[in-house]
Amino acid sequence: MKILIVTQYFWPEFFIVNDMVKTLVRQGHTVKVLTGKPNYPDGDVFDGYEESGLEHEDYNNASIFRVPLRPRKSGGAKNLFLNYLSFIYNGLRYFPSEIKGEAYDSIIVFAPSPITSALPALYLKYKTKAHLAIWVQDLWPESLKATGFIKNKYLLRIIGLLVRAIYAGSDTLMVQSRLFFAPVSNYASSDKIIYFPNAYPDDFSVSMQMEETNEILSSKGLIDTLENNFCVTFAGNLGTAQSLNTLISAAQKLIGIKNLRIVLVGSGSKVNWLSEQIKDRNLHNVILAGQFPSSVMPEIFSRSQALLVSLNKDDIFSFTIPGKVQAYLASGRPIIGCLDGEGARIIDEAGAGLTCPAEDVDGLVAVIKEVISMSISDRAALGVAGRKYFLKNFEMNQLCIHLIDILNMRIKIAKVKA
């Protein structure tokens, strides 16, 4: 199949669409990616790229075309608005000429925030007549309201109308959580909505270059921390939705446990706040480790005694399955979840770890203490159960095969309706 992927975020930014592209190409499909200049999450254009100008790249035999993008900078409403707008403008300006004369079976939009990144794809659908599938990762306008990013009810209503128009222009809406069905159906016909979860490559079955990995871990002083302590590791975006104040408050209550370390791996809008909290509260048990290449994450996970996921307490977040859950399950390590809804359900259903309600500081403290008190064999059993669940439900190779089946089926249905 010839597939065109439109996404505001792509390698070397760390998103699951990167591995999906690699897997589809490896399975024999032709893939082209239309994207922008990488600048997430820190807000600066990555080294090796220029903010202006067009760029062509090859990524694991997929063709990559990048348009100029106004960086996110330090975040905030103005910067994010300009970042989102620049992708729409430059996508509409440059994408059509880039694919002129090319034919595609399907266009896939990878759609975390902002859903507006689908707007250039709507025009490409019109130009190419290809089947347009939007992979919905976030619920707009609900998530904008939940994070406090937009509070004006009239503006939220306008964004709701925009979402309705985007969904109406699509042929298929693939939702990453089963609980997305109801909110998405408020803006779209339910017969075009299909469950397609986030996947993760089975990196944990592949031997790593241990010497190189150890060198990277040692360069940031993390290898000693992982080897000499009971480490509970949180990996991913350190932003407003992750209830980081809950983690900090729990860490303060756990400070008396001598060898416990809560390791925060990643970056995001709350990094400076975290650094200040660690210093002000003298939290020697919290390690702000920074970002690492995705190739190193399996090793970080395997050296951790447990992996931590948390979200704010809000109905919208209870619908979401954080992408890190699939990665955690794949690692075969016990999972500690401080969240509600679908994410907690999967951890519990898999028998992969222990959970407590979102923002429950005392509950999180109790769960961490319980995991610490477990025998090594009991913790290993949680990891084994989680990995088994991952292989059955979220393994990338199998889900990419399923993706092609979905697209072929939906294309046939569209032809019959036509």
N, C-alpha and C positions, 0 to 999 in steps of 0.2 A: 504494500500500500504506500502511496505517496502522501506524506503528512506534512502540513505546515503548522508550526507551533508559534503562537503569539504569546509572549510573556514579558512583563516589565522586569522580571527578576530571572537571572540565569547565571550559570557558572562564570566567574569564580565565586559568585555569591552562593551560599549554601542552601539550596532548595531541592525538594524531591524531584522536581521536573528535570534536573540534571541527569539523575540516574535513570529516569524514564526514557529520556532521549538516547542514552547509551544502550539501554536494553532493547529498545525498538530497532535501532540500527543493527545491533548484534543479531537480532531475529530476522534480519533481511529486509527491513522496510527503509524507504528513502525519507529522510527527515531534514527539514530546513527550519531554523529557528530565527524568528524576528524579535529582537529585543533592544534594550538600551545599554548605556554604559554602566558597569557595575559600581554601586556606591552604598549598598545596604550591608550591615545596619548602621555603620558609623557615620555615614553622610558625606564622605569624601570619595571622589572617583579613585578607584583602585590604581595602584602603581602599574605602569605599562599601558594605561589608557588615557586618552584625552577627552575632556568634557565636550569639546566640539568635534565636528567631522564625522564621517561615516567609516565604518570598519567592517572588514570581512575576516572571518576566522574559520578554522576547522576544529571541531570538537568531537573526537572519537568517530570520525568519518561522517559527522553531521555538519551541514553548512550553517554558519552563524552570520547574521547580518545585524549590526548594531547602529542605532541612530543616536544623535546627541540627546543628552538627558540632563536636565537641571538637577544637581545633586540634592539630596535631602538635607544636607548640612546638619545643624544641631536639632532638627525636628521642629515641632510646633506647627500650628495650623497653616501659617503663611508658607513656610518652606515645603511642607508636604503638598499643599495645594499646587504650588509651582512645579514640584517634582511630578505630580500626577498629570498636570496639564501639559507639561513638556513631552511626556510620552505620547499622549493623545495627538498633539499637534504634529510632532515629528513622525509618528507612526502613519498618520494620514498623509503626510507630505512625501515620505520616502518609501514606505512599504509597497505601494502599488507599482511603482516603477521598478523596484528590485525584483518583483516576481512576474513582470510583464512577459507574456508569452509562455509562462509555465502553467502546467495543469496539476491540480491536487485532488485527491479523493476526499480529504477531510482537512478542516482547520480546527485545531484544538487550542483553546485559550486556557492557560493556567491562571486561575483567578483567585489568589488571595487578595487582601486589600491592595489596591482599589479595584472594584469591579469595573471602573471606567476604562481599565486597560483593554477591555473587550471592544471598545468603540472602533479602533482601527480594523479589528477583525470583522466587524459587521460590514464595513465597506469592502474588505477583501472578499467576503462571501458574495456580495453583489457582483464584484468584478469577475470572480473565478467560477461562480456557481457551485462551489464545493460545499460539502456538508459541514455546518458549523456546530461544534460541541464545546460547551463551556464547562470546565471542571471547577465547580464552585467550592472554594476553600473557606470562605468567610461570608457571613450574612450581613448584607447591607440592606437597609440603613440601620438595622438593629445593633450591630457592633459599634457603629459610630456613636450611638446614644449610650451604650453600655460603658464605653471607655471614657465618656465625657468629651470626646473630640468635637462633637457637635451637639449643642443643647437646644438650639432654636427649633421649635416644633414645625414651623413653616418650612424651614430649610430641609429638615428631615423628610417632610412630606414631598418636597420637590425631588429630593434624591430618590425617594420611593418610586416616583413616577419615572425617573431615569432608569432605575433598575427594572421596572416593568417593561420599558421599551427595549432594553438590552436583551432581556429574557425572551421577549416576543420575537426578536430578530434571530434568535438561535434556533437550531433544529433539535438539539439535545442538550439537556442540563444534567451533568453528572455531579452528584453530591457526595461529599466525603464522609458524611455521617447519616445514618438512617433518620436521626431526629431532625435533619434538615428538610425532610419532605414537607412537613406542615408549613414552616415559615416560607420556604421557596414557593410553595403552591399558592401563597397569598399574592404572588406577583407573576405567576406563570401557569400555563395549562399543565395539570398534573400528569398528562399522558406523555410529556416529553422529559419527565424527571426519572433518573435512573441512579441507583446506588452504585458508586464506584469509589472505594476507600483509598486513602493514601497507602502507598506501598513503600517497601524499603528493600534495598538489595541485600542479599545474603552474604555480606562482607565477612561475617564471623566464621564462615566456613573456608575462607581464603587465607592462606598463610601470608603474614605481613613481613615486610622488610624490617626485622626487629632492631637492627643496628641503627637504621635511620630514624625509626620511631623513638627509640630510647634517646637519641641525640636531641630530637625536637622536644621531648618531655623534659629532659635535663636542662635544656636551654632556658626554660621558664621555671625551673626548680620544682616541677610537679612530680617527678618520678619518686623523689624521696618521700613526699607527702603521701602518695598512693601506696608505697611499699611499707611504710612504718606507722600507718594509722588505719582506723576503721573509717573509710571514706564513703559518705553519702553524696553522690554527684548529681548535680542539676546541670543539664546541657541545653543550650539553645538561646533564644532571644531573652534578654534581660530587660523587659519592658513593663508597661503599665498593666497589662492583662495577667501577668504571672504571679500576682499576689506576693511580691517579694518582701513586703512588710511582714507577712505571716512567717516567712522563712527566717527573717532576722529576729523576730520576737521569739520564735521557737529556739533558735540558736542561743539566745541569751539564757533561756531556761535550761539549756543542755550544757552550759559552759563547764559544769563540774565533772562531766564525763571526760576523763583525761585524754584518751587517744581518739576521740570522735572529731572528725573534720567534715564540715559541709562545704563541698567544693563546687563553686559556680563557674562553669565553663561557657563562655560565649561573650556577647556584647549586646548593647542596646541602649535605649534612652535612659535607663535607670542606673547605669554603671557608676556615674559620679555620686549619685545618692547612696548607693551601696558602699562605695569607698568611704564616704563620710560616716555612715552608720557603723561600719566596722571599726573605724578609728575612734569615734565618739563613745561607743559602748565597749571598747576594748575587747572585741570579739576575736580572740586568737583562734577560735574554732571555725571561723569562716574564711575560706580561701577564695579570693577573686582571681581566678587563674588566667583569664583572658581568652582569646580565640585560638583555635587550633585548626589545621587542615582537616577536612572530612576524613582523609585516609588514616588519621591518627585516632579518631574517635573510638573505633572498636577496641583499641588497646586501652584507652582511658576507661571505657566501660568495663572491660574484663578485669582491670586492676581495682575497680571499685567494689565495695561490699554490697552496696545497694544504689539504686538510681531513683532520683526524685523528680516528680512532676507536680506542678501546682497551677491553679488558675483562680481568678477572682470569683466571688460568689455572685452570680448573676444568671438569669435564665438563659441568656444568649450563649454564655460560656458552657453551660451544661449540655448544650446541643453539640458542642465541638469535641472532636477527638484530636488532641494536640499531636502534631506530627512526630514528636519525640517518643510517643507511646509505642509506635511500631518499631522504632530503632531500639528502644529498651527491651521490648519483647524478643527481638532478634538476638540481642546480646547474651541471653540466657542468664541474666542477673536479676535478683529480686527487685521489685518495684515498690516504691512508697508513693502513694498518690494522695494529694491534698486537693481534691476537686470533686465536683458533683457530676451527675448525669452520665453521658455516654462514655466518657473517658474512664470514670470510676467503674462503670459496669463492665467494660472490657477487661480491666485489670482483675476484677473480682471473678468474672466468668472464666477467665484463663487460669485462675488459681496462681497468678504470677506474683502476687505480693499482697500488701495490706493498704487499705485506704481509710481516709477520714474525710469529713465534709470540708468544702472549700472554706478558707479563712479561719479554720478551727485550730488555733495555736496549741491549746492543750491536747487536742486530738492528735495533732502532728507530733508533738513531743512524746505522747504515749506510744504511737506507732513506731517511731524511730527507736525508742527504748525496747519495744517488743522485738524488733528485728535484731537489735544488738544482742538481746538475750537468747536468741535462737542458736541452736547448734549449727555448725558448718553444714552438716548434711541436710538439715531442715531448710536452710537458706538455699542450698543447691537445688533442692526439690522444687522450690518456687521458680527458680530460673529455668529448670528443665521444662516445667509446665508452660511457662511463658513462651519459650522457644517453640515448643510443639504447636501452640496456638498461633504463633506468628507464621510458621511454615504452612499452616492450613488456610490462613485468612489474609495474610498481608505480604507474601513473598513477591518480589518485583517481577521475576520472570513469568510467573503464573498470571499475575494481574495484567501484565502487558498483553499476554495472549488473550485474556478476557476482554481487554480494551478493544482489540481489533475485532473480536466477535461482536461486541456492542456496536461499534461503528458500522460494520457490515450489515448488521441487523437493522439499524436505524436508517441507513442509506436505502435499503430495500423497502422499508416501510414508507419512506418519503417518496420513492418512485411510484409505489402503488397508489398513494394518495394523489400524486400529480396526474 
